[in-house]
């Protein structure tokens, strides 16, 4: 079984799931429902997966994880940029 391909497909599905949220945040300029801790903990877990897959030479998987981490960082940026000051 080619684990590199399976993990790459899983990462693509994870990344595709983030794209609509990025677009919605950009259009509405509203990120009140987001929690920074959730995104940071997800990035931490993805970083550990990145190190694990990299040690197994699953390079397609590591590329997908990098893209997902970048999208998470964009969401964190949007949280700070669109935060409502009270």
N, C-alpha and C positions, 0 to 999 in steps of 0.2 A: 504494500500500500504506500502511495506517495504522500507522506504527511506534509511535505512542503506545500503541495497543491491544496490540500484540504484546509490547512491553517491559513493559507493565503485567501481562499474563498471565504472563510469565516471572518477574516479581517476586513475584507471588502464589504461584507454584509454589515459589520459593525460600523464601518466608516459611512456607508450609504445611509444608515439610520441617523447619523448626526447631521447630514447636509440639510434636510428640511428644517431642523431646529435652527441652524445658523441663518438660513434665509428668513425664517419667521422673526428671529431676533432683530435682524437688520431692517426688515420692513416695518415692524411695529415699534422698534426702539424700546422694548419692554422685556426686562429680564428678571422681574420680581419673583418668579417661580423657581429660579435657579439657586442652588446652594454651592458655594465655592468649595466647601469641604468634599462634596460628592465628586466634583471634577478632579480635585487634587488627589483624592484617594484612588480614583480610577486611573489617573496618570501614574501613580505609584505602582499600582498592580500591573499596568501595561509595561512599565519600565522593567519590572522583574521578569515578565514574560519575554520582553525583548532580549534581556541578557540570557535567559534560558534558551530561546530559539537560536540566538546567535552562537551560543556554545555548541549547538547541534548542527550548525551550518545550514539552517533553514532561512536562507536569505530573502526569499519572497515573503515569508512571514514577518521578518523584521522590517521590511519595507512597508508593509501594511500597517504594522503597529506604529511606525514613525508617522505615517499620514494621520492615523487616528489620534495620536498624541498632539499633533499640530492642530487638528480641528478642536480638540478639547482646550488647548491654549487660546485659540481664537474665541471660544465661548467665554473663557475666564476674562479675556480682554473686553468682550462685549459687556460682561457683568459690571466691570469697573467703569466702562465708558457710558453706559446707559443707566447707571444707578440713579435713582430718584433721590435727590437731597431733600430732607425734610427739616 
